[in-house]
Amino acid sequence: MRADAKTRLLRTGARIVHQKGFNDAGLQEILEEAQVPKGSFYFYFKSKEDFGLQLIDYYAGFFLNKADEMSDAEDGTYLERLKRYLDWQGDYMEANGYQGGCPFGNLSQEMADRNDRFREKLQDIFSRLRDRVAEVLTAAQKAGEIDPALEPRETADCILSAWQGVLIQMKVAKSGYSRKAFHHMIFDRLLAPPAGKQRETDVQP
């Protein structure tokens, strides 16, 4: 069954904006690729700005659902689930020649200084993602996987901020080196097991 016009506009717009940025994404290009007439666009969106704000919500639905999998999944430790959450994005970038990156990070760099409505919505999304990671870190502490002295929300903020930098470096260097360095510093150092404990993956047969 063919998606409705609004869904096609958001889906097409998400891909084009991810490739070109919001300001360089032409409305006509989006309309033509989505096969939607211009009049229908203004039935769903008041302006291109309104389209961009709803596009952030569209991205957010996907990213927040992926983040929820960290708590909902039953396979692996909490830290393994956190790794999977980050790796799906890194894997996608590597498979696409280190292009793309995080749509929220891209839009933040492009739009946060120009448009307060974009900035506030992006800030809210980052806060919600940080909450999801903090919940997983709290669960990891209760399971004895990480240092109980770590403050979960502060640690989550550090991890996500560093990860945004990793995605930028991957685009610039066309390399996965920064991703490997991130994993080593975050998972082997910051989130190392409490003193006297070893993770199952650390135990040699």
C-alpha positions in Angstrom: 0.0 0.0 0.0 1.4 3.4 -1.0 2.2 5.8 1.8 0.0 8.9 2.1 1.2 12.2 0.8 2.4 13.6 4.1 4.4 10.5 4.9 6.0 10.6 1.5 7.0 14.2 1.9 8.6 13.6 5.3 10.3 10.4 4.2 11.7 12.0 1.0 12.5 15.3 2.9 14.4 13.3 5.6 16.7 11.7 3.0 17.3 14.9 1.0 17.9 17.1 4.1 20.2 14.4 5.5 22.3 14.6 2.3 22.2 18.3 1.6 21.2 20.2 4.7 17.9 22.0 5.4 18.7 25.2 3.6 20.0 23.6 0.5 17.1 21.1 0.2 14.9 22.5 -2.4 11.1 22.3 -1.9 10.6 21.5 -5.6 13.0 18.7 -5.5 11.2 17.2 -2.5 7.8 17.6 -4.1 9.0 15.9 -7.4 10.7 13.0 -5.7 7.7 12.4 -3.3 5.3 12.8 -6.3 3.2 15.3 -4.4 1.7 18.5 -5.8 2.7 21.8 -4.3 -0.9 22.5 -3.1 -0.8 19.3 -1.0 2.4 20.4 0.7 0.7 23.5 2.0 -2.2 21.5 3.2 0.1 19.6 5.6 2.7 22.3 6.3 2.4 26.0 6.9 5.8 26.8 5.5 9.2 25.2 4.9 10.1 26.1 8.5 7.0 24.2 9.7 8.1 21.3 7.5 11.5 21.3 9.0 10.1 21.3 12.6 7.9 18.3 11.8 10.8 16.7 10.1 12.7 16.8 13.4 9.7 15.0 15.0 9.8 12.4 12.2 13.5 11.7 12.8 12.9 11.7 16.6 10.3 8.9 16.3 12.8 6.6 14.7 15.8 7.5 17.0 13.8 7.3 20.2 12.3 4.0 19.2 15.9 2.7 18.6 16.9 4.1 22.0 14.0 2.4 23.7 15.3 -0.9 22.4 18.2 -0.6 24.9 15.7 -1.0 27.8 13.2 -3.3 26.1 15.7 -5.8 24.7 16.6 -8.9 26.8 19.7 -10.0 25.0 23.1 -8.9 26.3 24.2 -6.7 29.1 23.1 -3.1 29.4 26.4 -1.9 28.1 26.2 -4.2 25.1 22.8 -2.7 24.3 24.3 0.8 24.5 27.0 -0.3 22.2 24.5 -1.6 19.7 22.5 1.6 19.8 25.6 3.7 18.9 27.0 1.1 16.5 23.9 1.0 14.2 24.5 4.7 13.4 28.3 4.2 13.0 27.8 1.1 10.8 25.3 3.0 8.6 27.9 5.8 8.1 30.7 3.4 7.2 28.4 1.6 4.8 27.7 4.9 3.0 31.2 6.1 2.6 31.2 8.1 5.9 28.5 10.4 4.7 25.4 11.5 6.5 26.0 11.5 10.3 23.4 12.3 12.9 20.5 14.4 11.5 20.1 16.2 14.8 23.8 17.0 15.0 23.7 18.2 11.4 20.7 20.4 11.9 22.1 21.8 15.2 25.2 23.0 13.4 23.2 24.4 10.5 20.1 25.9 12.2 20.7 26.4 16.0 22.2 29.9 15.5 19.6 30.9 12.9 16.3 29.7 14.3 15.2 29.5 17.9 12.3 27.2 17.2 14.7 24.7 15.6 17.2 25.1 18.5 14.6 24.5 21.1 13.1 21.4 19.4 16.6 20.0 18.9 17.5 20.7 22.5 14.4 18.8 23.6 15.3 15.8 21.4 18.9 15.6 22.7 17.5 15.8 26.3 15.2 12.9 25.6 17.9 10.8 24.1 20.2 11.7 27.1 17.4 10.5 29.4 17.2 7.1 27.6 21.0 6.6 27.9 20.9 7.7 31.6 18.2 5.0 32.3 20.4 2.3 30.7 23.4 3.5 32.7 21.3 3.4 35.9 20.3 -0.1 35.1 23.9 -1.1 34.4 24.9 0.2 37.8 22.2 -1.8 39.5 23.4 -4.9 37.6 27.0 -4.2 38.8 28.3 -3.5 35.3 29.8 -0.1 36.0 31.0 2.1 38.8 28.1 3.0 41.1 29.8 6.4 41.8 29.1 7.6 38.2 26.2 10.1 37.9 24.1 8.6 35.1 22.7 11.7 33.5 26.0 13.5 33.5 27.7 10.5 32.1 25.1 10.1 29.4 25.6 13.7 28.4 29.4 13.1 28.2 28.8 10.0 26.0 26.4 11.6 23.6 28.4 14.8 23.3 31.5 12.7 22.5 29.6 10.6 20.0 28.4 13.7 18.1 32.1 14.6 17.8 32.9 11.1 16.6 30.3 11.3 13.8 31.8 14.7 12.7 35.3 13.3 12.7 34.2 10.2 10.7 32.8 12.5 8.0 35.9 14.7 7.9 38.5 11.9 8.0 36.5 9.4 6.0 37.7 6.9 8.6 36.4 4.9 11.5 39.5 5.6 13.7 37.6 8.1 15.9 34.9 5.6 16.5 37.5 3.0 17.7 39.1 5.6 20.0 35.6 6.4 21.4 34.8 2.8 22.2 38.2 2.3 23.9 37.9 5.5 26.0 34.2 5.1 26.9 33.6 1.4 27.3 37.1 0.3 28.3 37.9 3.3 30.6 34.9 5.4 31.6 32.5 2.5 31.8 35.0 -0.1 33.0 33.7 -2.7 35.5 34.0 -1.8 39.2 37.3 -2.7 40.8 37.6 -6.5 41.3 35.0 -7.4 38.7 35.4 -8.6 35.1 32.8 -8.6 32.3 32.1 -12.0 30.8 33.6 -10.7 27.5 36.8 -9.8 29.3 37.4 -13.3 30.7 39.7 -15.4 28.5 38.8 -19.0 28.0 
